[in-house]
């Protein structure tokens, strides 16, 4: 194998490695974006869940007040 053939082979390997690195970087960016979106969705879900829990708590308190009122009226 001549020096030129070796250089050509090394060049091909280098190009293949460079393409692989580019693909890995692109995939990494994609995964990072997915993680960012998932984190944002989780924050929104947590906020909504907090609002729902507050509403349920308020409804439970209202039901308790109504129950006490009914008990007083029955007496």
PDB file of N, CA, C and O in Angstrom:
ATOM      1  N   UNK A   1       0.845  -1.166   0.000  1.00  0.00           N
ATOM      2  CA  UNK A   1       0.000   0.000   0.000  1.00  0.00           C
ATOM      3  C   UNK A   1       0.904   1.246   0.000  1.00  0.00           C
ATOM      4  O   UNK A   1       1.806   1.373   0.828  1.00  0.00           O
ATOM      5  N   UNK A   2       0.646   2.136  -0.923  1.00  0.00           N
ATOM      6  CA  UNK A   2       1.483   3.333  -1.050  1.00  0.00           C
ATOM      7  C   UNK A   2       1.054   4.376  -0.016  1.00  0.00           C
ATOM      8  O   UNK A   2       0.003   4.257   0.614  1.00  0.00           O
ATOM      9  N   UNK A   3       1.881   5.380   0.138  1.00  0.00           N
ATOM     10  CA  UNK A   3       1.587   6.478   1.070  1.00  0.00           C
ATOM     11  C   UNK A   3       0.304   7.184   0.642  1.00  0.00           C
ATOM     12  O   UNK A   3      -0.522   7.540   1.482  1.00  0.00           O
ATOM     13  N   UNK A   4       0.140   7.384  -0.659  1.00  0.00           N
ATOM     14  CA  UNK A   4      -1.076   8.035  -1.145  1.00  0.00           C
ATOM     15  C   UNK A   4      -2.327   7.215  -0.807  1.00  0.00           C
ATOM     16  O   UNK A   4      -3.357   7.777  -0.433  1.00  0.00           O
ATOM     17  N   UNK A   5      -2.236   5.902  -0.939  1.00  0.00           N
ATOM     18  CA  UNK A   5      -3.368   5.044  -0.609  1.00  0.00           C
ATOM     19  C   UNK A   5      -3.676   5.102   0.895  1.00  0.00           C
ATOM     20  O   UNK A   5      -4.835   5.132   1.309  1.00  0.00           O
ATOM     21  N   UNK A   6      -2.606   5.115   1.693  1.00  0.00           N
ATOM     22  CA  UNK A   6      -2.795   5.225   3.145  1.00  0.00           C
ATOM     23  C   UNK A   6      -3.435   6.555   3.514  1.00  0.00           C
ATOM     24  O   UNK A   6      -4.342   6.612   4.343  1.00  0.00           O
ATOM     25  N   UNK A   7      -2.955   7.616   2.893  1.00  0.00           N
ATOM     26  CA  UNK A   7      -3.531   8.940   3.145  1.00  0.00           C
ATOM     27  C   UNK A   7      -5.000   8.981   2.736  1.00  0.00           C
ATOM     28  O   UNK A   7      -5.835   9.551   3.438  1.00  0.00           O
ATOM     29  N   UNK A   8      -5.303   8.374   1.600  1.00  0.00           N
ATOM     30  CA  UNK A   8      -6.694   8.326   1.136  1.00  0.00           C
ATOM     31  C   UNK A   8      -7.569   7.563   2.134  1.00  0.00           C
ATOM     32  O   UNK A   8      -8.683   7.986   2.444  1.00  0.00           O
ATOM     33  N   UNK A   9      -7.056   6.443   2.630  1.00  0.00           N
ATOM     34  CA  UNK A   9      -7.798   5.646   3.600  1.00  0.00           C
ATOM     35  C   UNK A   9      -7.999   6.415   4.903  1.00  0.00           C
ATOM     36  O   UNK A   9      -9.082   6.388   5.487  1.00  0.00           O
ATOM     37  N   UNK A  10      -6.956   7.095   5.351  1.00  0.00           N
ATOM     38  CA  UNK A  10      -7.063   7.910   6.560  1.00  0.00           C
ATOM     39  C   UNK A  10      -8.054   9.055   6.377  1.00  0.00           C
ATOM     40  O   UNK A  10      -8.808   9.393   7.289  1.00  0.00           O
ATOM     41  N   UNK A  11      -8.040   9.634   5.204  1.00  0.00           N
ATOM     42  CA  UNK A  11      -8.980  10.720   4.903  1.00  0.00           C
ATOM     43  C   UNK A  11     -10.414  10.207   4.949  1.00  0.00           C
ATOM     44  O   UNK A  11     -11.300  10.861   5.499  1.00  0.00           O
ATOM     45  N   UNK A  12     -10.631   9.036   4.370  1.00  0.00           N
ATOM     46  CA  UNK A  12     -11.971   8.446   4.403  1.00  0.00           C
ATOM     47  C   UNK A  12     -12.426   8.163   5.836  1.00  0.00           C
ATOM     48  O   UNK A  12     -13.576   8.421   6.193  1.00  0.00           O
ATOM     49  N   UNK A  13     -11.525   7.638   6.641  1.00  0.00           N
ATOM     50  CA  UNK A  13     -11.847   7.364   8.044  1.00  0.00           C
ATOM     51  C   UNK A  13     -12.159   8.662   8.794  1.00  0.00           C
ATOM     52  O   UNK A  13     -13.106   8.740   9.577  1.00  0.00           O
ATOM     53  N   UNK A  14     -11.343   9.662   8.530  1.00  0.00           N
ATOM     54  CA  UNK A  14     -11.546  10.951   9.182  1.00  0.00           C
ATOM     55  C   UNK A  14     -12.916  11.530   8.822  1.00  0.00           C
ATOM     56  O   UNK A  14     -13.629  12.037   9.689  1.00  0.00           O
ATOM     57  N   UNK A  15     -13.279  11.452   7.541  1.00  0.00           N
ATOM     58  CA  UNK A  15     -14.583  11.959   7.106  1.00  0.00           C
ATOM     59  C   UNK A  15     -15.724  11.171   7.750  1.00  0.00           C
ATOM     60  O   UNK A  15     -16.733  11.752   8.151  1.00  0.00           O
ATOM     61  N   UNK A  16     -15.565   9.865   7.849  1.00  0.00           N
ATOM     62  CA  UNK A  16     -16.593   9.028   8.472  1.00  0.00           C
ATOM     63  C   UNK A  16     -16.743   9.381   9.949  1.00  0.00           C
ATOM     64  O   UNK A  16     -17.857   9.470  10.464  1.00  0.00           O
ATOM     65  N   UNK A  17     -15.615   9.579  10.620  1.00  0.00           N
ATOM     66  CA  UNK A  17     -15.663   9.969  12.028  1.00  0.00           C
ATOM     67  C   UNK A  17     -16.298  11.347  12.204  1.00  0.00           C
ATOM     68  O   UNK A  17     -17.076  11.566  13.132  1.00  0.00           O
ATOM     69  N   UNK A  18     -15.965  12.255  11.321  1.00  0.00           N
ATOM     70  CA  UNK A  18     -16.532  13.604  11.390  1.00  0.00           C
ATOM     71  C   UNK A  18     -18.055  13.545  11.203  1.00  0.00           C
ATOM     72  O   UNK A  18     -18.793  14.233  11.909  1.00  0.00           O
ATOM     73  N   UNK A  19     -18.518  12.736  10.265  1.00  0.00           N
ATOM     74  CA  UNK A  19     -19.962  12.582  10.052  1.00  0.00           C
ATOM     75  C   UNK A  19     -20.633  11.967  11.277  1.00  0.00           C
ATOM     76  O   UNK A  19     -21.724  12.381  11.669  1.00  0.00           O
ATOM     77  N   UNK A  20     -19.975  10.976  11.879  1.00  0.00           N
ATOM     78  CA  UNK A  20     -20.509  10.338  13.077  1.00  0.00           C
ATOM     79  C   UNK A  20     -20.638  11.354  14.208  1.00  0.00           C
ATOM     80  O   UNK A  20     -21.655  11.393  14.902  1.00  0.00           O
ATOM     81  N   UNK A  21     -19.622  12.163  14.389  1.00  0.00           N
ATOM     82  CA  UNK A  21     -19.656  13.192  15.435  1.00  0.00           C
ATOM     83  C   UNK A  21     -20.791  14.184  15.159  1.00  0.00           C
ATOM     84  O   UNK A  21     -21.505  14.576  16.081  1.00  0.00           O
ATOM     85  N   UNK A  22     -20.959  14.587  13.914  1.00  0.00           N
ATOM     86  CA  UNK A  22     -22.045  15.511  13.563  1.00  0.00           C
ATOM     87  C   UNK A  22     -23.401  14.900  13.884  1.00  0.00           C
ATOM     88  O   UNK A  22     -24.283  15.578  14.410  1.00  0.00           O
ATOM     89  N   UNK A  23     -23.567  13.626  13.569  1.00  0.00           N
ATOM     90  CA  UNK A  23     -24.827  12.946  13.879  1.00  0.00           C
ATOM     91  C   UNK A  23     -25.059  12.866  15.382  1.00  0.00           C
ATOM     92  O   UNK A  23     -26.179  13.074  15.850  1.00  0.00           O
ATOM     93  N   UNK A  24     -24.012  12.568  16.139  1.00  0.00           N
ATOM     94  CA  UNK A  24     -24.136  12.492  17.591  1.00  0.00           C
ATOM     95  C   UNK A  24     -24.496  13.852  18.194  1.00  0.00           C
ATOM     96  O   UNK A  24     -25.315  13.935  19.109  1.00  0.00           O
ATOM     97  N   UNK A  25     -23.887  14.901  17.682  1.00  0.00           N
ATOM     98  CA  UNK A  25     -24.185  16.254  18.168  1.00  0.00           C
ATOM     99  C   UNK A  25     -25.641  16.603  17.871  1.00  0.00           C
ATOM    100  O   UNK A  25     -26.341  17.133  18.734  1.00  0.00           O
ATOM    101  N   UNK A  26     -26.092  16.312  16.668  1.00  0.00           N
ATOM    102  CA  UNK A  26     -27.477  16.593  16.297  1.00  0.00           C
ATOM    103  C   UNK A  26     -28.450  15.806  17.178  1.00  0.00           C
ATOM    104  O   UNK A  26     -29.455  16.348  17.639  1.00  0.00           O
ATOM    105  N   UNK A  27     -28.152  14.549  17.404  1.00  0.00           N
ATOM    106  CA  UNK A  27     -29.006  13.717  18.251  1.00  0.00           C
ATOM    107  C   UNK A  27     -29.020  14.253  19.678  1.00  0.00           C
ATOM    108  O   UNK A  27     -30.068  14.290  20.323  1.00  0.00           O
ATOM    109  N   UNK A  28     -27.858  14.665  20.165  1.00  0.00           N
ATOM    110  CA  UNK A  28     -27.746  15.203  21.517  1.00  0.00           C
ATOM    111  C   UNK A  28     -28.582  16.473  21.660  1.00  0.00           C
ATOM    112  O   UNK A  28     -29.247  16.671  22.677  1.00  0.00           O
ATOM    113  N   UNK A  29     -28.548  17.324  20.650  1.00  0.00           N
ATOM    114  CA  UNK A  29     -29.359  18.547  20.671  1.00  0.00           C
ATOM    115  C   UNK A  29     -30.842  18.200  20.697  1.00  0.00           C
ATOM    116  O   UNK A  29     -31.626  18.813  21.421  1.00  0.00           O
ATOM    117  N   UNK A  30     -31.207  17.213  19.900  1.00  0.00           N
ATOM    118  CA  UNK A  30     -32.610  16.786  19.835  1.00  0.00           C
ATOM    119  C   UNK A  30     -33.068  16.261  21.203  1.00  0.00           C
ATOM    120  O   UNK A  30     -34.150  16.610  21.674  1.00  0.00           O
ATOM    121  N   UNK A  31     -32.257  15.442  21.822  1.00  0.00           N
ATOM    122  CA  UNK A  31     -32.600  14.883  23.136  1.00  0.00           C
ATOM    123  C   UNK A  31     -32.680  16.005  24.167  1.00  0.00           C
ATOM    124  O   UNK A  31     -33.576  16.007  25.011  1.00  0.00           O
ATOM    125  N   UNK A  32     -31.759  16.949  24.107  1.00  0.00           N
ATOM    126  CA  UNK A  32     -31.783  18.076  25.048  1.00  0.00           C
ATOM    127  C   UNK A  32     -33.068  18.887  24.880  1.00  0.00           C
ATOM    128  O   UNK A  32     -33.665  19.315  25.867  1.00  0.00           O
ATOM    129  N   UNK A  33     -33.486  19.095  23.656  1.00  0.00           N
ATOM    130  CA  UNK A  33     -34.726  19.838  23.397  1.00  0.00           C
ATOM    131  C   UNK A  33     -35.933  19.054  23.922  1.00  0.00           C
ATOM    132  O   UNK A  33     -36.845  19.636  24.510  1.00  0.00           O
ATOM    133  N   UNK A  34     -35.937  17.750  23.711  1.00  0.00           N
ATOM    134  CA  UNK A  34     -37.025  16.923  24.238  1.00  0.00           C
ATOM    135  C   UNK A  34     -37.069  16.995  25.758  1.00  0.00           C
ATOM    136  O   UNK A  34     -38.147  17.081  26.347  1.00  0.00           O
ATOM    137  N   UNK A  35     -35.905  16.961  26.394  1.00  0.00           N
ATOM    138  CA  UNK A  35     -35.844  17.054  27.851  1.00  0.00           C
ATOM    139  C   UNK A  35     -36.359  18.405  28.332  1.00  0.00           C
ATOM    140  O   UNK A  35     -37.059  18.479  29.342  1.00  0.00           O
ATOM    141  N   UNK A  36     -36.017  19.475  27.613  1.00  0.00           N
ATOM    142  CA  UNK A  36     -36.481  20.808  27.981  1.00  0.00           C
ATOM    143  C   UNK A  36     -38.003  20.881  27.876  1.00  0.00           C
ATOM    144  O   UNK A  36     -38.674  21.413  28.761  1.00  0.00           O
ATOM    145  N   UNK A  37     -38.534  20.340  26.781  1.00  0.00           N
ATOM    146  CA  UNK A  37     -39.984  20.341  26.594  1.00  0.00           C
ATOM    147  C   UNK A  37     -40.681  19.512  27.675  1.00  0.00           C
ATOM    148  O   UNK A  37     -41.717  19.917  28.202  1.00  0.00           O
ATOM    149  N   UNK A  38     -40.114  18.360  27.999  1.00  0.00           N
ATOM    150  CA  UNK A  38     -40.706  17.502  29.034  1.00  0.00           C
ATOM    151  C   UNK A  38     -40.689  18.213  30.384  1.00  0.00           C
ATOM    152  O   UNK A  38     -41.657  18.128  31.140  1.00  0.00           O
ATOM    153  N   UNK A  39     -39.606  18.906  30.689  1.00  0.00           N
ATOM    154  CA  UNK A  39     -39.522  19.643  31.952  1.00  0.00           C
ATOM    155  C   UNK A  39     -40.582  20.738  32.006  1.00  0.00           C
ATOM    156  O   UNK A  39     -41.212  20.938  33.045  1.00  0.00           O
ATOM    157  N   UNK A  40     -40.782  21.444  30.903  1.00  0.00           N
ATOM    158  CA  UNK A  40     -41.799  22.500  30.850  1.00  0.00           C
ATOM    159  C   UNK A  40     -43.195  21.904  31.011  1.00  0.00           C
ATOM    160  O   UNK A  40     -44.027  22.461  31.726  1.00  0.00           O
ATOM    161  N   UNK A  41     -43.454  20.783  30.355  1.00  0.00           N
ATOM    162  CA  UNK A  41     -44.747  20.109  30.490  1.00  0.00           C
ATOM    163  C   UNK A  41     -44.974  19.662  31.930  1.00  0.00           C
ATOM    164  O   UNK A  41     -46.087  19.764  32.446  1.00  0.00           O
ATOM    165  N   UNK A  42     -43.924  19.168  32.577  1.00  0.00           N
ATOM    166  CA  UNK A  42     -44.035  18.753  33.977  1.00  0.00           C
ATOM    167  C   UNK A  42     -44.346  19.939  34.882  1.00  0.00           C
ATOM    168  O   UNK A  42     -45.158  19.821  35.800  1.00  0.00           O
ATOM    169  N   UNK A  43     -43.706  21.082  34.630  1.00  0.00           N
ATOM    170  CA  UNK A  43     -43.990  22.275  35.431  1.00  0.00           C
ATOM    171  C   UNK A  43     -45.451  22.700  35.265  1.00  0.00           C
ATOM    172  O   UNK A  43     -46.123  23.037  36.240  1.00  0.00           O
ATOM    173  N   UNK A  44     -45.930  22.681  34.033  1.00  0.00           N
ATOM    174  CA  UNK A  44     -47.329  23.053  33.782  1.00  0.00           C
ATOM    175  C   UNK A  44     -48.283  22.055  34.442  1.00  0.00           C
ATOM    176  O   UNK A  44     -49.296  22.446  35.022  1.00  0.00           O
ATOM    177  N   UNK A  45     -47.956  20.773  34.351  1.00  0.00           N
ATOM    178  CA  UNK A  45     -48.788  19.735  34.959  1.00  0.00           C
ATOM    179  C   UNK A  45     -48.820  19.901  36.482  1.00  0.00           C
ATOM    180  O   UNK A  45     -49.874  19.774  37.104  1.00  0.00           O
ATOM    181  N   UNK A  46     -47.658  20.186  37.075  1.00  0.00           N
ATOM    182  CA  UNK A  46     -47.596  20.394  38.523  1.00  0.00           C
ATOM    183  C   UNK A  46     -48.428  21.607  38.939  1.00  0.00           C
ATOM    184  O   UNK A  46     -49.114  21.576  39.961  1.00  0.00           O
ATOM    185  N   UNK A  47     -48.361  22.675  38.141  1.00  0.00           N
ATOM    186  CA  UNK A  47     -49.143  23.876  38.449  1.00  0.00           C
ATOM    187  C   UNK A  47     -50.631  23.562  38.390  1.00  0.00           C
ATOM    188  O   UNK A  47     -51.388  23.927  39.290  1.00  0.00           O
ATOM    189  N   UNK A  48     -51.046  22.880  37.321  1.00  0.00           N
ATOM    190  CA  UNK A  48     -52.463  22.517  37.184  1.00  0.00           C
ATOM    191  C   UNK A  48     -52.908  21.588  38.309  1.00  0.00           C
ATOM    192  O   UNK A  48     -54.012  21.725  38.834  1.00  0.00           O
ATOM    193  N   UNK A  49     -52.047  20.644  38.675  1.00  0.00           N
ATOM    194  CA  UNK A  49     -52.388  19.719  39.760  1.00  0.00           C
ATOM    195  C   UNK A  49     -52.548  20.485  41.067  1.00  0.00           C
ATOM    196  O   UNK A  49     -53.440  20.175  41.856  1.00  0.00           O
ATOM    197  N   UNK A  50     -51.710  21.465  41.304  1.00  0.00           N
ATOM    198  CA  UNK A  50     -51.840  22.294  42.493  1.00  0.00           C
ATOM    199  C   UNK A  50     -53.159  23.039  42.506  1.00  0.00           C
ATOM    200  O   UNK A  50     -53.823  23.127  43.539  1.00  0.00           O
ATOM    201  N   UNK A  51     -53.539  23.576  41.353  1.00  0.00           N
ATOM    202  CA  UNK A  51     -54.819  24.279  41.251  1.00  0.00           C
ATOM    203  C   UNK A  51     -55.987  23.338  41.508  1.00  0.00           C
ATOM    204  O   UNK A  51     -56.946  23.703  42.188  1.00  0.00           O
ATOM    205  N   UNK A  52     -55.905  22.135  40.966  1.00  0.00           N
ATOM    206  CA  UNK A  52     -56.964  21.141  41.171  1.00  0.00           C
ATOM    207  C   UNK A  52     -57.053  20.765  42.651  1.00  0.00           C
ATOM    208  O   UNK A  52     -58.150  20.653  43.198  1.00  0.00           O
ATOM    209  N   UNK A  53     -55.915  20.574  43.291  1.00  0.00           N
ATOM    210  CA  UNK A  53     -55.912  20.212  44.707  1.00  0.00           C
ATOM    211  C   UNK A  53     -56.511  21.329  45.554  1.00  0.00           C
ATOM    212  O   UNK A  53     -57.244  21.059  46.505  1.00  0.00           O
ATOM    213  N   UNK A  54     -56.208  22.568  45.222  1.00  0.00           N
ATOM    214  CA  UNK A  54     -56.798  23.698  45.940  1.00  0.00           C
ATOM    215  C   UNK A  54     -58.315  23.711  45.751  1.00  0.00           C
ATOM    216  O   UNK A  54     -59.054  23.946  46.707  1.00  0.00           O
ATOM    217  N   UNK A  55     -58.784  23.461  44.530  1.00  0.00           N
ATOM    218  CA  UNK A  55     -60.222  23.448  44.256  1.00  0.00           C
ATOM    219  C   UNK A  55     -60.907  22.321  45.020  1.00  0.00           C
ATOM    220  O   UNK A  55     -61.979  22.522  45.589  1.00  0.00           O
ATOM    221  N   UNK A  56     -60.307  21.158  45.036  1.00  0.00           N
ATOM    222  CA  UNK A  56     -60.887  20.022  45.755  1.00  0.00           C
ATOM    223  C   UNK A  56     -60.941  20.330  47.249  1.00  0.00           C
ATOM    224  O   UNK A  56     -61.927  20.020  47.917  1.00  0.00           O
ATOM    225  N   UNK A  57     -59.893  20.932  47.761  1.00  0.00           N
ATOM    226  CA  UNK A  57     -59.862  21.303  49.174  1.00  0.00           C
ATOM    227  C   UNK A  57     -60.970  22.300  49.491  1.00  0.00           C
ATOM    228  O   UNK A  57     -61.644  22.185  50.515  1.00  0.00           O
ATOM    229  N   UNK A  58     -61.155  23.279  48.608  1.00  0.00           N
ATOM    230  CA  UNK A  58     -62.230  24.265  48.795  1.00  0.00           C
ATOM    231  C   UNK A  58     -63.594  23.589  48.765  1.00  0.00           C
ATOM    232  O   UNK A  58     -64.456  23.890  49.590  1.00  0.00           O
ATOM    233  N   UNK A  59     -63.788  22.688  47.827  1.00  0.00           N
ATOM    234  CA  UNK A  59     -65.064  21.971  47.736  1.00  0.00           C
ATOM    235  C   UNK A  59     -65.303  21.114  48.974  1.00  0.00           C
ATOM    236  O   UNK A  59     -66.429  21.029  49.464  1.00  0.00           O
ATOM    237  N   UNK A  60     -64.261  20.487  49.475  1.00  0.00           N
ATOM    238  CA  UNK A  60     -64.405  19.670  50.681  1.00  0.00           C
ATOM    239  C   UNK A  60     -64.800  20.547  51.866  1.00  0.00           C
ATOM    240  O   UNK A  60     -65.641  20.158  52.677  1.00  0.00           O
ATOM    241  N   UNK A  61     -64.202  21.713  51.963  1.00  0.00           N
ATOM    242  CA  UNK A  61     -64.551  22.645  53.048  1.00  0.00           C
ATOM    243  C   UNK A  61     -66.004  23.107  52.908  1.00  0.00           C
ATOM    244  O   UNK A  61     -66.724  23.174  53.904  1.00  0.00           O
ATOM    245  N   UNK A  62     -66.436  23.423  51.706  1.00  0.00           N
ATOM    246  CA  UNK A  62     -67.825  23.827  51.468  1.00  0.00           C
ATOM    247  C   UNK A  62     -68.776  22.702  51.848  1.00  0.00           C
ATOM    248  O   UNK A  62     -69.800  22.940  52.490  1.00  0.00           O
ATOM    249  N   UNK A  63     -68.440  21.470  51.452  1.00  0.00           N
ATOM    250  CA  UNK A  63     -69.285  20.317  51.793  1.00  0.00           C
ATOM    251  C   UNK A  63     -69.370  20.158  53.306  1.00  0.00           C
ATOM    252  O   UNK A  63     -70.440  19.855  53.834  1.00  0.00           O
ATOM    253  N   UNK A  64     -68.269  20.355  54.004  1.00  0.00           N
ATOM    254  CA  UNK A  64     -68.250  20.244  55.457  1.00  0.00           C
ATOM    255  C   UNK A  64     -69.151  21.319  56.097  1.00  0.00           C
ATOM    256  O   UNK A  64     -69.898  21.037  57.034  1.00  0.00           O
ATOM    257  N   UNK A  65     -69.067  22.528  55.582  1.00  0.00           N
ATOM    258  CA  UNK A  65     -69.908  23.622  56.094  1.00  0.00           C
ATOM    259  C   UNK A  65     -71.374  23.311  55.855  1.00  0.00           C
ATOM    260  O   UNK A  65     -72.199  23.521  56.744  1.00  0.00           O
ATOM    261  N   UNK A  66     -71.715  22.818  54.681  1.00  0.00           N
ATOM    262  CA  UNK A  66     -73.096  22.471  54.371  1.00  0.00           C
ATOM    263  C   UNK A  66     -73.589  21.330  55.269  1.00  0.00           C
ATOM    264  O   UNK A  66     -74.730  21.341  55.730  1.00  0.00           O
ATOM    265  N   UNK A  67     -72.733  20.367  55.503  1.00  0.00           N
ATOM    266  CA  UNK A  67     -73.108  19.247  56.363  1.00  0.00           C
ATOM    267  C   UNK A  67     -73.403  19.739  57.782  1.00  0.00           C
ATOM    268  O   UNK A  67     -74.376  19.312  58.404  1.00  0.00           O
ATOM    269  N   UNK A  68     -72.562  20.631  58.284  1.00  0.00           N
ATOM    270  CA  UNK A  68     -72.785  21.180  59.616  1.00  0.00           C
ATOM    271  C   UNK A  68     -74.093  21.974  59.640  1.00  0.00           C
ATOM    272  O   UNK A  68     -74.843  21.905  60.614  1.00  0.00           O
ATOM    273  N   UNK A  69     -74.361  22.706  58.601  1.00  0.00           N
ATOM    274  CA  UNK A  69     -75.589  23.506  58.523  1.00  0.00           C
ATOM    275  C   UNK A  69     -76.812  22.580  58.529  1.00  0.00           C
ATOM    276  O   UNK A  69     -77.784  22.836  59.239  1.00  0.00           O
ATOM    277  N   UNK A  70     -76.759  21.510  57.739  1.00  0.00           N
ATOM    278  CA  UNK A  70     -77.863  20.549  57.683  1.00  0.00           C
ATOM    279  C   UNK A  70     -78.071  19.921  59.055  1.00  0.00           C
ATOM    280  O   UNK A  70     -79.209  19.758  59.495  1.00  0.00           O
ATOM    281  N   UNK A  71     -76.983  19.567  59.736  1.00  0.00           N
ATOM    282  CA  UNK A  71     -77.092  18.977  61.066  1.00  0.00           C
ATOM    283  C   UNK A  71     -77.761  19.950  62.035  1.00  0.00           C
ATOM    284  O   UNK A  71     -78.607  19.543  62.831  1.00  0.00           O
ATOM    285  N   UNK A  72     -77.392  21.226  61.976  1.00  0.00           N
ATOM    286  CA  UNK A  72     -78.005  22.231  62.844  1.00  0.00           C
ATOM    287  C   UNK A  72     -79.493  22.379  62.554  1.00  0.00           C
ATOM    288  O   UNK A  72     -80.309  22.518  63.466  1.00  0.00           O
ATOM    289  N   UNK A  73     -79.836  22.344  61.245  1.00  0.00           N
ATOM    290  CA  UNK A  73     -81.251  22.479  60.869  1.00  0.00           C
ATOM    291  C   UNK A  73     -82.059  21.268  61.321  1.00  0.00           C
ATOM    292  O   UNK A  73     -83.236  21.403  61.656  1.00  0.00           O
ATOM    293  N   UNK A  74     -81.443  20.086  61.336  1.00  0.00           N
ATOM    294  CA  UNK A  74     -82.146  18.866  61.737  1.00  0.00           C
ATOM    295  C   UNK A  74     -82.392  18.828  63.244  1.00  0.00           C
ATOM    296  O   UNK A  74     -83.295  18.134  63.713  1.00  0.00           O
ATOM    297  N   UNK A  75     -81.596  19.569  63.992  1.00  0.00           N
ATOM    298  CA  UNK A  75     -81.733  19.558  65.459  1.00  0.00           C
ATOM    299  C   UNK A  75     -82.877  20.336  65.884  1.00  0.00           C
ATOM    300  O   UNK A  75     -83.145  20.437  67.081  1.00  0.00           O
TER     301      UNK A  75
END
